[in-house]
């Protein structure tokens, strides 16, 4: 072999090694082609060596392009092998079995227990509210025992009972006595306040069904239960405050606390509940009426609101009718429970106005005409009649029958 052939062979080997190095360094394909063209021009006289170089490049590119799929197949095979190895592991099998059993335990037992536990604060607040309401209505609080030594002895004898401990702050003023101490022209008849036991019964049924409902769906969410608990606590505070009222002493908290009840009880209804909650529709509707009535009592007997002071009974009654019409009667979409409460409350107010006038006059045509004349000259009475016809129309019109508020 001549020196020229040996030099050409060395040059061809160097070119092949350089091309392989460029390819391994992941140069772009155009760069490799350019290098190949340049090298082929330099050694165009030796085609056999050049033909040996081209297959090496193409083989390298094919193997490089195929390497990801081959790596994927290797990784998948390795992962599947590991999964098979793990599934055969007794410790892993035991852990998987424990996890599956815990999931079943959560679904069938622990979820129920936690759901009941979430309802306990609302149930306790409702129970306390019912106890205070019963003590206030029946005048059975410890403070009701006054004058005689026998009553004082009975009070001391019953101090250690749970009921007496829970009702120690209940005063002597019942709902009927409170209405007589601070009368207004829009105070409903006593039968209207019988809605309180109805509210308690409906709440009890609703809470029981919600706590034991055999489904993953929640009738009352945690936020709903918290709002209901706060509403019951606010109603209890209002009952305790009003039970300690005396003639000439109107507690300011009676006006400030009561509006919190419809605000919290209406939270459930304002957030588009999935189910129709009649208990809270009645609760929110009636406490709305009671809150406006408490404001009326304050401006007529308390006079502690700035820029308003004390107003006459006719003006106070007209303020009540105006506010109640805007807040409750004029609402576009009213539920059936709200329409029934509106009609019952206005009927109770109208009944009390008529019975108070007719009961205070003598029997006879002259007394009847005199009483009716005084009613017809009263702006608040005429407004009450108008609101009564409005509520009667809503009761049978079915307006907003699909509403949840």
C-alpha positions, 0 to 999 in steps of 0.5 A: 500500500502506498503512502497516499493510500495510507493517508487516505485511509487515516483521513477516512477513519478520522472523518467517520469518527468525527461524524459519529461524534457530531451525531452523538452530540445531538447536532441538528440534521442539516448540520450533519448533512452539511458536514457529510457533504464537505467530507465527501467532497474532500475524499470523493476519490474513495467511494468504498470508504464513503459508502461504509460511512453512510450506513453507520450514520443512518443506522445511528439515526435509526437507533437514536430515533427508536431509542425512546420507544425502546426506553418506554417499553423497558420502563413499562415492563419494569413498572409492570414487573414492580406492580406484580412484585408489590401485589404479591407482597403480603404486607402490601396486600394487607395494607390494601385490604385495610384501606378498603375496609376503612373506606367502607367504614367511612361510608357506612358508619363514620359519616353517619356519626360525624353527621349526627355530631354536626347536628348536636349544637343545633339540637342543643340550642333548639332544646334550650330555646324550647325550654326558655320559651315554655318557662316564659309562656307558662311563668314557671321560671324561678324568678316568678316565685315572689312574695310568699315564704312558701314560694321561696321555699319551693324555689329553694327546693327546686334550685338543684334541678337541671330545669331550674338551673337552666331557667334561672334568668327567666323573668316573670313577664310572659309574652301576654304580659309583655304585650299588655305592658307595651301595647300597640295598635298592631300587636297580634292576638295571643293565638298568633304566638302559638306559632312558637311551639309549631316552629320548635316542632318543625325544627325538631323534625327537620333536624332529625331527618337531616341527621339520619337521612340515609344518603350522601346528600346533606339536607343541612350543611355545616354552614346551615347548622351553624346559622340555625344554632346562632338563630336559636341562641339569639331567639333565646336571648330575646326571650330572656330579655323580654321576660325581665321587662317591667312596666315603664322599663323596656329593655333595649336588647329586646329591639337590638337582639330580635332582628338577628333571628330572621337574619340567621334563620333566613341564611338557609333560605337565601342560599338556594337550598336543595330541599324545601325547608318549611320549618325555616320558612315559618321561622324566618317569616314570623321572626321578621314580623316580630322584629318589626313589631319590636321596632314599633314598640321601641319608637312608641314606648322606648324613644331611644332611637336618635332622630326618631324619639317617641311617636304616637300609637297611630304613627307607630302602627303606620310605620309597622304596616309600611315596613311589613308591607315592604319587607314581607308582603311586597316580596315577589316570590313568596313561599307557601309558608310565608304567605300563610304566616303573613295572612295569619299575622295580619288576621291576628292584628285585625282581630285584636283591633276589632275585639278591643273596640267592640269589647270596650263599648256597651251592647247596643246599636249605639255602642256598635256604631260608635266603635265602628266609627272610631275604627273607620276613622283610624288610618292604621286600621284602614291600612291593616284592612288593606294589608289583610286583603293583600295577604288574602290575595297572595294566599290564594294566588299561588304567587311564588309557589316554587320559592324556597324563601 
